[in-house]
Amino acid sequence: MLVADVSATEARKDYEYPPENLPCLLLSVGYHGEKNCAYVRLYDPESRKLYWWYDNTDHHPYCLSDLSIDDLKKNSKLMSHSGLLGFEEVEKYDLLHDRKVRMTKILGKNPLAIGGRSGSIRELLPNAWEAKIQYHNCYIYDKKIIPGMFWMVKGGRLEKAPLDVGDIKELLQVFKGESEEFLEVLMEFLPSFIAPVPDIKRVAIDIEVFSELDRIPDPESAENEIICAAIVSNDGESRVLILKRPELSKGEIPSGFTDKFRVEFFDKEVDLIKTLFEVVDCYPIVLTFNGDNFDLKYLYHRALKLGFPKDEIPIILGKDAAYLRYGVHVDLYKFFHNKSIQVYAFSNKYKEETLDAIAKALIDIGKVSLETEISELPLLVLAAYCWQDAYITLELTRFDDNLVLKLIVLLMRISRLSMEDVTRQGVSSWIKNLFYYEHRLRNYLIPRPEDIASMKNVSDTKAITKDKKFKGAKVVKPKPGVHFNVVVLDFASLYPSIIKEYNLSYETVRCPHPECKVNVVPETSHWICTKRRGMSSLLIGFLRDIRVKWFKPKSKDKGLNDELRRWYSVVERALKVIINASYGVFGAEHFPFYCLPVAESTAAIGRHTIEATIRKAQELSMEILYGDTDSVFIKNPQEKKISELIEWSQKALNVDLDVDKVYRYVAFSERKKNYLGVFKDGSVDIKGLTGRKRNSPQFIQKAFLQMVSVLSRVNSEQDFNEAKEEIERIARTCYVKIQRREFTLEDFAFRVQLTKPIKSYVKTTPQHVKAARQLLELGKEIKPGDIISFVKVKGKEGVRPIELARKEEIDTEKYKEYLRTTFEQVLDALGLDFDKIVGLTRLESWI
């Protein structure tokens, strides 16, 4: 099934058609199997209603071939294909070869006729272009639709709603001197950055299922009852549906939850599910946290098991996602799980992707803590627990003036993706889709990965890091020890700046023009085109410049009102997410525009840039402590020297250098990409240190956090003597307790979730799987979703589930080594020796 598609058997009813000339926010585009056409979902902010509009332009799926119509007609299998609709001759521009080409457009009767199943048209062609693009995206490109923008139905056709961009004289002045191409892109994107984002009507749901100890119910088999469902919306709905269970007391609503929600009791699970489905089927957006993998998936299979006809289930299951017939399902787990969102949009505020961790970090609210199993809770306590999860899920889209919702819509506008897609896909897919859209907009042929590889699969530099195909960023070896008053200078979007300024793109690096071969990239044999502007250079350069030169400063402009500043800040964040990942995709083989010389050239110019900056800093008598990729750590610099270096960087390198961080002190070990910095407010910045791995034994995590807490209180070099003594005490105490096995089995336990059936582990057997197999041999049922708690023991297996373990068989040496690994990275920087702290001689340590 294509993403967001509705097949003929799943199409239940026609949803309401939008009134003429009504501006609506376009949430998504899909394919309707029964009507055999594209459809769009349009949201009216005034009535808060969702409308469906079906394509009436006779648009059809297609792919391209380099064979003529006459030659294609000689292909008997193609001509007899039941899904073939016809041929058209078209002209495209081939950027790779810098020339016009004649292609044949092969039209199909439906998307599956072109590709996606055995015997499709694309499989009958020796070569096919643009044949793997999902149909709803193809429709977006051809109709120049920008999801997340306002559209209206006029005379039965879908058109852009008028938008006044206002006075843009100041903006144009900022980009005075830019090329005509750049200004065209500016005017193309500007409406996306100006159009408002309404507070879309939405509901968050969460379900609880009867389960046994330490087991997450399997959504595929859906064997257990749904015992509770919570509904919380931004239009006043706040209720909990509870299945009556005579064996449990009703209990009381916990303090703090009184009047927060309405409770409805059900005698039958079927009625509870029907009520929930009625809610799901009337909201434009339904929010879940992990609903793709659990809530909606479980609801779908459970409803089938209870005898619901398919057309009464408002859920459509795709391969890796759960969609809705009427509205849009947004799984916030997948959105927050996106590393680009975590790092660039939310500055790594949350370290784990659980609902509890994200909510505590972003909105300072956590899940309800439980002292017993969910299935054993009194009914009203269960109601509060379930309601809190749904409430948190909704609030994650409402906090900070609907920040997350606005981010999602802005990312839709930039990437040209529907809401379902942008919230589930990674940043490489966003950039891919943007590039596809822009190629189609300009009538460029979208190249196949093999087309790029056949011309550009050349590498000049040797990778230092394993599994990389070229030499990466410059990393200057850190000066070990503790350094006070450290300023970190950071290049503003260094790689995107390089891509723009040096005209790097898949078609411009190693271009086909002999006269361009003199324009060589330093340290490589690659050359860059001097005849035309590259697509990547234009698009990534524009997105970088509009962020750095307009939205970032405007978001801090105290002369603007708060509402406008907040909006500019959201736009700036959305742009940051996209551009900070734009370099990496060109060096990722799964990216359809993967081009090794582009990635290699960007890295080479990046190394040249930071090396030149370090040399200039040394000329200015600055002490460089460390340099990594796009950052330089300087010890106790003068403000005047910093300003001079920043000004030089802009003039000499044409890249912006800014003060990124100011540390009270930084502790470096000899390891690269490993340090601990303490800001002036006492908050701690930990890079590359392993002490807080979520599956680590609790006593290791606690010891590490104690050490960090001690270091956060250090204000001067004199404080370090006391801090070192305290850290020595923490490490020594922990070491001795391991030696004497004074921790409980639970303290020693590693806890890892089983994510797939045990039998599927063939080539490798992780430790938690070894422990699970021991339980299986004893007759305990083990399923995906089970939490496996195990300890490390002496002997062949090396691990034992805690249910079978005895404290005397704990392998203390392995835990000591784990403790050493956790502490050593920080101790090295402090000039402390782990062995001396714990009282080991050199001979003992070696043995």
MOSULFEN-V986072 format. One record per run of one state. SS is the DSSP state (alpha for helix, beta for strand, coil for the rest). FROM is the first residue (numbers start at 1). TO is the last residue. If there is no record, write none. Layout:
SS:FROM:TO ; SS:FROM:TO
//
This chain:
coil:1:5 ; beta:6:6 ; coil:7:7 ; alpha:8:10 ; coil:11:19 ; beta:20:20 ; coil:21:23 ; beta:24:32 ; coil:33:36 ; beta:37:44 ; coil:45:48 ; beta:49:54 ; coil:55:61 ; beta:62:65 ; coil:66:68 ; alpha:69:73 ; coil:74:75 ; alpha:76:79 ; coil:80:83 ; beta:84:94 ; coil:95:98 ; beta:99:108 ; coil:109:110 ; alpha:111:114 ; coil:115:120 ; alpha:121:124 ; coil:125:128 ; beta:129:129 ; coil:130:134 ; alpha:135:142 ; coil:143:149 ; beta:150:154 ; coil:155:156 ; beta:157:160 ; coil:161:168 ; alpha:169:174 ; coil:175:179 ; alpha:180:194 ; coil:195:201 ; beta:202:209 ; coil:210:225 ; beta:226:233 ; coil:234:237 ; beta:238:243 ; coil:244:261 ; beta:262:266 ; coil:267:268 ; alpha:269:280 ; coil:281:284 ; beta:285:288 ; coil:289:290 ; alpha:291:305 ; coil:306:309 ; alpha:310:312 ; coil:313:314 ; beta:315:317 ; coil:318:321 ; beta:322:324 ; coil:325:327 ; beta:328:331 ; alpha:332:337 ; coil:338:338 ; alpha:339:345 ; coil:346:354 ; alpha:355:362 ; coil:363:373 ; alpha:374:376 ; coil:377:378 ; alpha:379:395 ; coil:396:398 ; alpha:399:415 ; coil:416:418 ; alpha:419:422 ; coil:423:426 ; alpha:427:441 ; coil:442:443 ; beta:444:444 ; coil:445:448 ; alpha:449:456 ; coil:457:474 ; beta:475:476 ; coil:477:480 ; beta:481:491 ; coil:492:493 ; alpha:494:501 ; coil:502:508 ; beta:509:509 ; coil:510:513 ; alpha:514:518 ; coil:519:519 ; beta:520:520 ; coil:521:526 ; beta:527:528 ; coil:529:534 ; alpha:535:554 ; coil:555:561 ; alpha:562:579 ; coil:580:581 ; alpha:582:585 ; coil:586:595 ; alpha:596:619 ; coil:620:622 ; beta:623:628 ; coil:629:630 ; beta:631:635 ; coil:636:638 ; alpha:639:653 ; coil:654:656 ; beta:657:668 ; coil:669:674 ; beta:675:679 ; coil:680:683 ; beta:684:687 ; coil:688:697 ; alpha:698:712 ; coil:713:718 ; alpha:719:739 ; coil:740:744 ; alpha:745:748 ; coil:749:749 ; beta:750:753 ; coil:754:757 ; alpha:758:760 ; coil:761:766 ; alpha:767:777 ; coil:778:786 ; beta:787:793 ; coil:794:798 ; beta:799:801 ; coil:802:806 ; alpha:807:809 ; beta:810:810 ; coil:811:811 ; alpha:812:830 ; coil:831:833 ; alpha:834:838 ; coil:839:841 ; alpha:842:846 ; coil:847:847
//
